[in-house]
C-alpha cells in the first residue's frame, strides 16, 4: 500500500502522501471517504465492539472453570481441549473437566492456547475500537492527529487516515487490531 501512495517525495502520487505512507506499519488500516474529519472522529469515538482476546493480549479478568461436565462442547472436541492443556476426559460421551482449571489470570499476557480456549468458551475479553492517527486531504495535505496509545480500551485499531479529495466514496478497512495494556472493563 505504501508503494502505491509513495514512499518518498519523488515517488508520491500527490503532495504529502509519502508522509501518510510512513504511518503504515504494523497493524493498521486506511479509510477513504468524502466525510469530514469531525464526522469520522464522532463516528469512531462512539464505535466499540466486544471481541475475542488474542495471543499477547492482557486478560481483563480471571477465568476459572469448575471441575465437571462441559456440556457446551461436543464429544469430538475433547482431544483438542486436552491438546490446549485442559485436564479433560470423555465420561459417558460427555466432555468432563477433571479438576478446576484456570484459563487465565487478570493482567497476565495470554498465550495462544489460552486465547483459543477463551474463544471456544465464547468469552470476549477484549474491546475493539478505532484510533485515527493521521489524515491526508487534497486541500490540507498531511496532518498527524496524534501519536501513541493510551486510552481506556483493550484493543485499538489504527486508522491510517482520511482522504477527502472529491474522488468516489470508498471504504477499505483491514480487520487487524493493536493492543493497549489497559483493562478497565
mmCIF file of the C-alpha atoms, coordinates in Angstrom:
data_MODEL
# 
_entry.id   MODEL 
# 
loop_
_atom_site.group_PDB 
_atom_site.id 
_atom_site.type_symbol 
_atom_site.label_atom_id 
_atom_site.label_alt_id 
_atom_site.label_comp_id 
_atom_site.label_asym_id 
_atom_site.label_entity_id 
_atom_site.label_seq_id 
_atom_site.pdbx_PDB_ins_code 
_atom_site.Cartn_x 
_atom_site.Cartn_y 
_atom_site.Cartn_z 
_atom_site.occupancy 
_atom_site.B_iso_or_equiv 
_atom_site.pdbx_formal_charge 
_atom_site.auth_seq_id 
_atom_site.auth_comp_id 
_atom_site.auth_asym_id 
_atom_site.auth_atom_id 
_atom_site.pdbx_PDB_model_num 
ATOM 1   C CA . UNK A 1 1   ? 0.000   0.000   0.000  1.00 0.00 ? 1   UNK A CA 1 
ATOM 2   C CA . UNK A 1 2   ? 2.807   2.410   0.861  1.00 0.00 ? 2   UNK A CA 1 
ATOM 3   C CA . UNK A 1 3   ? 4.341   1.876   -2.582 1.00 0.00 ? 3   UNK A CA 1 
ATOM 4   C CA . UNK A 1 4   ? 1.083   2.991   -4.203 1.00 0.00 ? 4   UNK A CA 1 
ATOM 5   C CA . UNK A 1 5   ? 0.947   6.127   -2.064 1.00 0.00 ? 5   UNK A CA 1 
ATOM 6   C CA . UNK A 1 6   ? 4.654   6.788   -2.499 1.00 0.00 ? 6   UNK A CA 1 
ATOM 7   C CA . UNK A 1 7   ? 7.491   6.121   -0.094 1.00 0.00 ? 7   UNK A CA 1 
ATOM 8   C CA . UNK A 1 8   ? 9.314   9.400   -0.796 1.00 0.00 ? 8   UNK A CA 1 
ATOM 9   C CA . UNK A 1 9   ? 8.514   12.858  -2.157 1.00 0.00 ? 9   UNK A CA 1 
ATOM 10  C CA . UNK A 1 10  ? 9.797   11.778  -5.561 1.00 0.00 ? 10  UNK A CA 1 
ATOM 11  C CA . UNK A 1 11  ? 7.528   8.694   -5.668 1.00 0.00 ? 11  UNK A CA 1 
ATOM 12  C CA . UNK A 1 12  ? 4.357   10.098  -4.069 1.00 0.00 ? 12  UNK A CA 1 
ATOM 13  C CA . UNK A 1 13  ? 1.132   10.163  -6.075 1.00 0.00 ? 13  UNK A CA 1 
ATOM 14  C CA . UNK A 1 14  ? 0.049   13.525  -4.624 1.00 0.00 ? 14  UNK A CA 1 
ATOM 15  C CA . UNK A 1 15  ? 1.879   16.010  -2.425 1.00 0.00 ? 15  UNK A CA 1 
ATOM 16  C CA . UNK A 1 16  ? 2.238   14.839  1.185  1.00 0.00 ? 16  UNK A CA 1 
ATOM 17  C CA . UNK A 1 17  ? 1.123   11.231  0.633  1.00 0.00 ? 17  UNK A CA 1 
ATOM 18  C CA . UNK A 1 18  ? 4.580   9.842   1.400  1.00 0.00 ? 18  UNK A CA 1 
ATOM 19  C CA . UNK A 1 19  ? 4.090   11.063  4.996  1.00 0.00 ? 19  UNK A CA 1 
ATOM 20  C CA . UNK A 1 20  ? 0.858   9.056   5.250  1.00 0.00 ? 20  UNK A CA 1 
ATOM 21  C CA . UNK A 1 21  ? 2.633   6.033   3.739  1.00 0.00 ? 21  UNK A CA 1 
ATOM 22  C CA . UNK A 1 22  ? 5.223   6.284   6.528  1.00 0.00 ? 22  UNK A CA 1 
ATOM 23  C CA . UNK A 1 23  ? 2.397   5.746   9.066  1.00 0.00 ? 23  UNK A CA 1 
ATOM 24  C CA . UNK A 1 24  ? 1.543   2.373   7.518  1.00 0.00 ? 24  UNK A CA 1 
ATOM 25  C CA . UNK A 1 25  ? 3.447   -0.025  9.710  1.00 0.00 ? 25  UNK A CA 1 
ATOM 26  C CA . UNK A 1 26  ? 2.274   -2.796  11.958 1.00 0.00 ? 26  UNK A CA 1 
ATOM 27  C CA . UNK A 1 27  ? -1.421  -3.439  12.270 1.00 0.00 ? 27  UNK A CA 1 
ATOM 28  C CA . UNK A 1 28  ? -3.300  -0.557  10.702 1.00 0.00 ? 28  UNK A CA 1 
ATOM 29  C CA . UNK A 1 29  ? -5.832  0.315   8.052  1.00 0.00 ? 29  UNK A CA 1 
ATOM 30  C CA . UNK A 1 30  ? -6.808  3.060   5.661  1.00 0.00 ? 30  UNK A CA 1 
ATOM 31  C CA . UNK A 1 31  ? -10.219 4.694   5.350  1.00 0.00 ? 31  UNK A CA 1 
ATOM 32  C CA . UNK A 1 32  ? -11.072 6.541   2.148  1.00 0.00 ? 32  UNK A CA 1 
ATOM 33  C CA . UNK A 1 33  ? -14.057 8.865   2.472  1.00 0.00 ? 33  UNK A CA 1 
ATOM 34  C CA . UNK A 1 34  ? -15.565 12.183  1.455  1.00 0.00 ? 34  UNK A CA 1 
ATOM 35  C CA . UNK A 1 35  ? -16.744 12.753  5.045  1.00 0.00 ? 35  UNK A CA 1 
ATOM 36  C CA . UNK A 1 36  ? -15.187 15.423  7.229  1.00 0.00 ? 36  UNK A CA 1 
ATOM 37  C CA . UNK A 1 37  ? -12.690 14.658  9.976  1.00 0.00 ? 37  UNK A CA 1 
ATOM 38  C CA . UNK A 1 38  ? -15.288 15.727  12.561 1.00 0.00 ? 38  UNK A CA 1 
ATOM 39  C CA . UNK A 1 39  ? -17.846 13.208  11.230 1.00 0.00 ? 39  UNK A CA 1 
ATOM 40  C CA . UNK A 1 40  ? -15.296 10.395  11.155 1.00 0.00 ? 40  UNK A CA 1 
ATOM 41  C CA . UNK A 1 41  ? -13.971 11.212  14.628 1.00 0.00 ? 41  UNK A CA 1 
ATOM 42  C CA . UNK A 1 42  ? -17.503 11.355  16.071 1.00 0.00 ? 42  UNK A CA 1 
ATOM 43  C CA . UNK A 1 43  ? -18.426 8.013   14.488 1.00 0.00 ? 43  UNK A CA 1 
ATOM 44  C CA . UNK A 1 44  ? -15.316 6.139   15.633 1.00 0.00 ? 44  UNK A CA 1 
ATOM 45  C CA . UNK A 1 45  ? -15.294 7.647   19.115 1.00 0.00 ? 45  UNK A CA 1 
ATOM 46  C CA . UNK A 1 46  ? -18.696 6.016   19.677 1.00 0.00 ? 46  UNK A CA 1 
ATOM 47  C CA . UNK A 1 47  ? -17.887 2.733   17.900 1.00 0.00 ? 47  UNK A CA 1 
ATOM 48  C CA . UNK A 1 48  ? -16.809 -0.080  20.231 1.00 0.00 ? 48  UNK A CA 1 
ATOM 49  C CA . UNK A 1 49  ? -17.348 -3.815  19.940 1.00 0.00 ? 49  UNK A CA 1 
ATOM 50  C CA . UNK A 1 50  ? -16.597 -6.677  22.296 1.00 0.00 ? 50  UNK A CA 1 
ATOM 51  C CA . UNK A 1 51  ? -14.084 -9.026  20.691 1.00 0.00 ? 51  UNK A CA 1 
ATOM 52  C CA . UNK A 1 52  ? -12.154 -12.189 21.420 1.00 0.00 ? 52  UNK A CA 1 
ATOM 53  C CA . UNK A 1 53  ? -8.774  -11.655 23.033 1.00 0.00 ? 53  UNK A CA 1 
ATOM 54  C CA . UNK A 1 54  ? -5.775  -12.756 21.004 1.00 0.00 ? 54  UNK A CA 1 
ATOM 55  C CA . UNK A 1 55  ? -2.331  -14.094 21.773 1.00 0.00 ? 55  UNK A CA 1 
ATOM 56  C CA . UNK A 1 56  ? -0.298  -11.413 23.517 1.00 0.00 ? 56  UNK A CA 1 
ATOM 57  C CA . UNK A 1 57  ? -3.328  -9.513  24.825 1.00 0.00 ? 57  UNK A CA 1 
ATOM 58  C CA . UNK A 1 58  ? -3.658  -8.826  28.540 1.00 0.00 ? 58  UNK A CA 1 
ATOM 59  C CA . UNK A 1 59  ? -6.501  -10.692 30.241 1.00 0.00 ? 59  UNK A CA 1 
ATOM 60  C CA . UNK A 1 60  ? -9.114  -8.229  31.521 1.00 0.00 ? 60  UNK A CA 1 
ATOM 61  C CA . UNK A 1 61  ? -10.454 -10.740 34.039 1.00 0.00 ? 61  UNK A CA 1 
ATOM 62  C CA . UNK A 1 62  ? -9.639  -14.067 35.636 1.00 0.00 ? 62  UNK A CA 1 
ATOM 63  C CA . UNK A 1 63  ? -11.465 -17.004 34.035 1.00 0.00 ? 63  UNK A CA 1 
ATOM 64  C CA . UNK A 1 64  ? -11.665 -20.240 36.012 1.00 0.00 ? 64  UNK A CA 1 
ATOM 65  C CA . UNK A 1 65  ? -13.637 -23.359 35.099 1.00 0.00 ? 65  UNK A CA 1 
ATOM 66  C CA . UNK A 1 66  ? -15.040 -25.670 37.751 1.00 0.00 ? 66  UNK A CA 1 
ATOM 67  C CA . UNK A 1 67  ? -14.471 -29.416 37.524 1.00 0.00 ? 67  UNK A CA 1 
ATOM 68  C CA . UNK A 1 68  ? -17.378 -31.278 35.974 1.00 0.00 ? 68  UNK A CA 1 
ATOM 69  C CA . UNK A 1 69  ? -19.176 -31.764 32.670 1.00 0.00 ? 69  UNK A CA 1 
ATOM 70  C CA . UNK A 1 70  ? -18.602 -29.225 29.894 1.00 0.00 ? 70  UNK A CA 1 
ATOM 71  C CA . UNK A 1 71  ? -21.912 -29.762 28.123 1.00 0.00 ? 71  UNK A CA 1 
ATOM 72  C CA . UNK A 1 72  ? -21.351 -26.885 25.684 1.00 0.00 ? 72  UNK A CA 1 
ATOM 73  C CA . UNK A 1 73  ? -18.745 -28.979 23.832 1.00 0.00 ? 73  UNK A CA 1 
ATOM 74  C CA . UNK A 1 74  ? -19.390 -31.953 21.535 1.00 0.00 ? 74  UNK A CA 1 
ATOM 75  C CA . UNK A 1 75  ? -17.552 -35.195 22.334 1.00 0.00 ? 75  UNK A CA 1 
ATOM 76  C CA . UNK A 1 76  ? -15.217 -34.945 19.329 1.00 0.00 ? 76  UNK A CA 1 
ATOM 77  C CA . UNK A 1 77  ? -13.536 -31.741 20.610 1.00 0.00 ? 77  UNK A CA 1 
ATOM 78  C CA . UNK A 1 78  ? -12.215 -33.398 23.788 1.00 0.00 ? 78  UNK A CA 1 
ATOM 79  C CA . UNK A 1 79  ? -8.783  -34.347 22.333 1.00 0.00 ? 79  UNK A CA 1 
ATOM 80  C CA . UNK A 1 80  ? -8.337  -30.760 21.142 1.00 0.00 ? 80  UNK A CA 1 
ATOM 81  C CA . UNK A 1 81  ? -9.139  -29.418 24.626 1.00 0.00 ? 81  UNK A CA 1 
ATOM 82  C CA . UNK A 1 82  ? -6.515  -31.771 26.076 1.00 0.00 ? 82  UNK A CA 1 
ATOM 83  C CA . UNK A 1 83  ? -4.055  -30.542 23.448 1.00 0.00 ? 83  UNK A CA 1 
ATOM 84  C CA . UNK A 1 84  ? -4.723  -26.980 24.661 1.00 0.00 ? 84  UNK A CA 1 
ATOM 85  C CA . UNK A 1 85  ? -3.749  -28.038 28.194 1.00 0.00 ? 85  UNK A CA 1 
ATOM 86  C CA . UNK A 1 86  ? -7.148  -28.613 29.770 1.00 0.00 ? 86  UNK A CA 1 
ATOM 87  C CA . UNK A 1 87  ? -7.438  -31.681 32.045 1.00 0.00 ? 87  UNK A CA 1 
ATOM 88  C CA . UNK A 1 88  ? -10.405 -33.289 30.273 1.00 0.00 ? 88  UNK A CA 1 
ATOM 89  C CA . UNK A 1 89  ? -11.726 -36.779 29.598 1.00 0.00 ? 89  UNK A CA 1 
ATOM 90  C CA . UNK A 1 90  ? -14.786 -38.326 27.995 1.00 0.00 ? 90  UNK A CA 1 
ATOM 91  C CA . UNK A 1 91  ? -17.137 -39.775 30.586 1.00 0.00 ? 91  UNK A CA 1 
ATOM 92  C CA . UNK A 1 92  ? -20.222 -41.473 29.143 1.00 0.00 ? 92  UNK A CA 1 
ATOM 93  C CA . UNK A 1 93  ? -19.790 -39.464 25.937 1.00 0.00 ? 93  UNK A CA 1 
ATOM 94  C CA . UNK A 1 94  ? -19.674 -36.094 27.733 1.00 0.00 ? 94  UNK A CA 1 
ATOM 95  C CA . UNK A 1 95  ? -16.581 -33.897 27.835 1.00 0.00 ? 95  UNK A CA 1 
ATOM 96  C CA . UNK A 1 96  ? -15.669 -33.584 31.508 1.00 0.00 ? 96  UNK A CA 1 
ATOM 97  C CA . UNK A 1 97  ? -13.174 -31.300 33.216 1.00 0.00 ? 97  UNK A CA 1 
ATOM 98  C CA . UNK A 1 98  ? -11.323 -33.491 35.724 1.00 0.00 ? 98  UNK A CA 1 
ATOM 99  C CA . UNK A 1 99  ? -10.244 -30.667 38.043 1.00 0.00 ? 99  UNK A CA 1 
ATOM 100 C CA . UNK A 1 100 ? -10.716 -26.913 38.403 1.00 0.00 ? 100 UNK A CA 1 
ATOM 101 C CA . UNK A 1 101 ? -8.845  -25.130 35.626 1.00 0.00 ? 101 UNK A CA 1 
ATOM 102 C CA . UNK A 1 102 ? -7.744  -21.500 35.464 1.00 0.00 ? 102 UNK A CA 1 
ATOM 103 C CA . UNK A 1 103 ? -7.853  -20.414 31.831 1.00 0.00 ? 103 UNK A CA 1 
ATOM 104 C CA . UNK A 1 104 ? -6.268  -17.004 32.504 1.00 0.00 ? 104 UNK A CA 1 
ATOM 105 C CA . UNK A 1 105 ? -5.452  -14.572 35.291 1.00 0.00 ? 105 UNK A CA 1 
ATOM 106 C CA . UNK A 1 106 ? -6.372  -10.864 35.178 1.00 0.00 ? 106 UNK A CA 1 
ATOM 107 C CA . UNK A 1 107 ? -3.478  -8.756  33.901 1.00 0.00 ? 107 UNK A CA 1 
ATOM 108 C CA . UNK A 1 108 ? -1.472  -11.715 32.575 1.00 0.00 ? 108 UNK A CA 1 
ATOM 109 C CA . UNK A 1 109 ? -0.436  -11.941 28.922 1.00 0.00 ? 109 UNK A CA 1 
ATOM 110 C CA . UNK A 1 110 ? -2.473  -14.549 27.057 1.00 0.00 ? 110 UNK A CA 1 
ATOM 111 C CA . UNK A 1 111 ? -0.805  -17.488 25.371 1.00 0.00 ? 111 UNK A CA 1 
ATOM 112 C CA . UNK A 1 112 ? -2.027  -18.926 22.100 1.00 0.00 ? 112 UNK A CA 1 
ATOM 113 C CA . UNK A 1 113 ? -3.689  -21.817 23.931 1.00 0.00 ? 113 UNK A CA 1 
ATOM 114 C CA . UNK A 1 114 ? -5.469  -19.530 26.401 1.00 0.00 ? 114 UNK A CA 1 
ATOM 115 C CA . UNK A 1 115 ? -6.785  -17.322 23.580 1.00 0.00 ? 115 UNK A CA 1 
ATOM 116 C CA . UNK A 1 116 ? -8.138  -20.384 21.743 1.00 0.00 ? 116 UNK A CA 1 
ATOM 117 C CA . UNK A 1 117 ? -9.810  -21.727 24.905 1.00 0.00 ? 117 UNK A CA 1 
ATOM 118 C CA . UNK A 1 118 ? -11.459 -18.348 25.570 1.00 0.00 ? 118 UNK A CA 1 
ATOM 119 C CA . UNK A 1 119 ? -12.791 -18.307 22.012 1.00 0.00 ? 119 UNK A CA 1 
ATOM 120 C CA . UNK A 1 120 ? -14.166 -21.831 22.392 1.00 0.00 ? 120 UNK A CA 1 
ATOM 121 C CA . UNK A 1 121 ? -15.861 -20.694 25.615 1.00 0.00 ? 121 UNK A CA 1 
ATOM 122 C CA . UNK A 1 122 ? -17.216 -17.630 23.750 1.00 0.00 ? 122 UNK A CA 1 
ATOM 123 C CA . UNK A 1 123 ? -15.621 -15.294 26.316 1.00 0.00 ? 123 UNK A CA 1 
ATOM 124 C CA . UNK A 1 124 ? -14.974 -11.894 24.752 1.00 0.00 ? 124 UNK A CA 1 
ATOM 125 C CA . UNK A 1 125 ? -12.419 -10.214 26.995 1.00 0.00 ? 125 UNK A CA 1 
ATOM 126 C CA . UNK A 1 126 ? -11.248 -7.524  24.586 1.00 0.00 ? 126 UNK A CA 1 
ATOM 127 C CA . UNK A 1 127 ? -12.813 -4.410  23.135 1.00 0.00 ? 127 UNK A CA 1 
ATOM 128 C CA . UNK A 1 128 ? -12.296 -3.326  19.550 1.00 0.00 ? 128 UNK A CA 1 
ATOM 129 C CA . UNK A 1 129 ? -12.125 0.347   18.701 1.00 0.00 ? 129 UNK A CA 1 
ATOM 130 C CA . UNK A 1 130 ? -10.581 2.526   16.017 1.00 0.00 ? 130 UNK A CA 1 
ATOM 131 C CA . UNK A 1 131 ? -7.943  5.162   16.685 1.00 0.00 ? 131 UNK A CA 1 
ATOM 132 C CA . UNK A 1 132 ? -7.238  7.750   13.976 1.00 0.00 ? 132 UNK A CA 1 
ATOM 133 C CA . UNK A 1 133 ? -3.574  8.745   13.937 1.00 0.00 ? 133 UNK A CA 1 
ATOM 134 C CA . UNK A 1 134 ? -3.229  10.764  10.746 1.00 0.00 ? 134 UNK A CA 1 
ATOM 135 C CA . UNK A 1 135 ? -5.103  12.094  7.753  1.00 0.00 ? 135 UNK A CA 1 
ATOM 136 C CA . UNK A 1 136 ? -4.468  13.407  4.284  1.00 0.00 ? 136 UNK A CA 1 
ATOM 137 C CA . UNK A 1 137 ? -6.723  15.577  2.142  1.00 0.00 ? 137 UNK A CA 1 
ATOM 138 C CA . UNK A 1 138 ? -6.190  17.261  -1.214 1.00 0.00 ? 138 UNK A CA 1 
ATOM 139 C CA . UNK A 1 139 ? -6.931  20.654  0.327  1.00 0.00 ? 139 UNK A CA 1 
ATOM 140 C CA . UNK A 1 140 ? -4.960  20.380  3.556  1.00 0.00 ? 140 UNK A CA 1 
ATOM 141 C CA . UNK A 1 141 ? -2.305  17.792  2.791  1.00 0.00 ? 141 UNK A CA 1 
ATOM 142 C CA . UNK A 1 142 ? -0.952  15.510  5.516  1.00 0.00 ? 142 UNK A CA 1 
ATOM 143 C CA . UNK A 1 143 ? -1.743  16.040  9.184  1.00 0.00 ? 143 UNK A CA 1 
ATOM 144 C CA . UNK A 1 144 ? -0.570  13.944  12.149 1.00 0.00 ? 144 UNK A CA 1 
ATOM 145 C CA . UNK A 1 145 ? -3.507  13.897  14.582 1.00 0.00 ? 145 UNK A CA 1 
ATOM 146 C CA . UNK A 1 146 ? -1.973  12.034  17.497 1.00 0.00 ? 146 UNK A CA 1 
ATOM 147 C CA . UNK A 1 147 ? 0.791   9.591   18.080 1.00 0.00 ? 147 UNK A CA 1 
ATOM 148 C CA . UNK A 1 148 ? 0.961   6.805   20.626 1.00 0.00 ? 148 UNK A CA 1 
ATOM 149 C CA . UNK A 1 149 ? -1.675  4.907   22.532 1.00 0.00 ? 149 UNK A CA 1 
ATOM 150 C CA . UNK A 1 150 ? -3.258  5.108   25.901 1.00 0.00 ? 150 UNK A CA 1 
ATOM 151 C CA . UNK A 1 151 ? -6.983  5.378   26.225 1.00 0.00 ? 151 UNK A CA 1 
ATOM 152 C CA . UNK A 1 152 ? -9.285  3.044   28.031 1.00 0.00 ? 152 UNK A CA 1 
ATOM 153 C CA . UNK A 1 153 ? -9.703  0.203   25.620 1.00 0.00 ? 153 UNK A CA 1 
ATOM 154 C CA . UNK A 1 154 ? -8.293  -3.264  25.491 1.00 0.00 ? 154 UNK A CA 1 
ATOM 155 C CA . UNK A 1 155 ? -7.924  -3.319  21.696 1.00 0.00 ? 155 UNK A CA 1 
ATOM 156 C CA . UNK A 1 156 ? -7.315  -0.499  19.324 1.00 0.00 ? 156 UNK A CA 1 
ATOM 157 C CA . UNK A 1 157 ? -7.222  -0.302  15.573 1.00 0.00 ? 157 UNK A CA 1 
ATOM 158 C CA . UNK A 1 158 ? -5.118  2.343   13.920 1.00 0.00 ? 158 UNK A CA 1 
ATOM 159 C CA . UNK A 1 159 ? -6.826  4.294   11.176 1.00 0.00 ? 159 UNK A CA 1 
ATOM 160 C CA . UNK A 1 160 ? -4.284  5.236   8.552  1.00 0.00 ? 160 UNK A CA 1 
ATOM 161 C CA . UNK A 1 161 ? -6.100  8.364   7.532  1.00 0.00 ? 161 UNK A CA 1 
ATOM 162 C CA . UNK A 1 162 ? -8.936  10.048  5.789  1.00 0.00 ? 162 UNK A CA 1 
ATOM 163 C CA . UNK A 1 163 ? -8.886  11.265  2.216  1.00 0.00 ? 163 UNK A CA 1 
ATOM 164 C CA . UNK A 1 164 ? -11.412 13.795  1.014  1.00 0.00 ? 164 UNK A CA 1 
ATOM 165 C CA . UNK A 1 165 ? -10.203 14.863  -2.403 1.00 0.00 ? 165 UNK A CA 1 
ATOM 166 C CA . UNK A 1 166 ? -13.553 14.528  -4.214 1.00 0.00 ? 166 UNK A CA 1 
ATOM 167 C CA . UNK A 1 167 ? -12.943 11.051  -5.583 1.00 0.00 ? 167 UNK A CA 1 
ATOM 168 C CA . UNK A 1 168 ? -15.669 8.419   -5.290 1.00 0.00 ? 168 UNK A CA 1 
ATOM 169 C CA . UNK A 1 169 ? -16.585 7.425   -1.755 1.00 0.00 ? 169 UNK A CA 1 
ATOM 170 C CA . UNK A 1 170 ? -14.907 4.165   -0.873 1.00 0.00 ? 170 UNK A CA 1 
ATOM 171 C CA . UNK A 1 171 ? -14.294 2.396   2.395  1.00 0.00 ? 171 UNK A CA 1 
ATOM 172 C CA . UNK A 1 172 ? -11.473 -0.086  2.874  1.00 0.00 ? 172 UNK A CA 1 
ATOM 173 C CA . UNK A 1 173 ? -10.640 -1.333  6.356  1.00 0.00 ? 173 UNK A CA 1 
ATOM 174 C CA . UNK A 1 174 ? -8.365  -4.156  7.450  1.00 0.00 ? 174 UNK A CA 1 
ATOM 175 C CA . UNK A 1 175 ? -9.705  -6.084  10.451 1.00 0.00 ? 175 UNK A CA 1 
ATOM 176 C CA . UNK A 1 176 ? -6.440  -6.074  12.341 1.00 0.00 ? 176 UNK A CA 1 
ATOM 177 C CA . UNK A 1 177 ? -6.073  -4.682  15.803 1.00 0.00 ? 177 UNK A CA 1 
ATOM 178 C CA . UNK A 1 178 ? -3.358  -3.320  18.007 1.00 0.00 ? 178 UNK A CA 1 
ATOM 179 C CA . UNK A 1 179 ? -3.318  -3.856  21.718 1.00 0.00 ? 179 UNK A CA 1 
ATOM 180 C CA . UNK A 1 180 ? -3.313  -1.423  24.575 1.00 0.00 ? 180 UNK A CA 1 
ATOM 181 C CA . UNK A 1 181 ? -2.393  -2.605  28.056 1.00 0.00 ? 181 UNK A CA 1 
ATOM 182 C CA . UNK A 1 182 ? -5.406  -1.084  29.825 1.00 0.00 ? 182 UNK A CA 1 
ATOM 183 C CA . UNK A 1 183 ? -8.049  -3.394  31.338 1.00 0.00 ? 183 UNK A CA 1 
ATOM 184 C CA . UNK A 1 184 ? -10.873 -1.310  32.765 1.00 0.00 ? 184 UNK A CA 1 
ATOM 185 C CA . UNK A 1 185 ? -13.961 -3.167  31.597 1.00 0.00 ? 185 UNK A CA 1 
# 
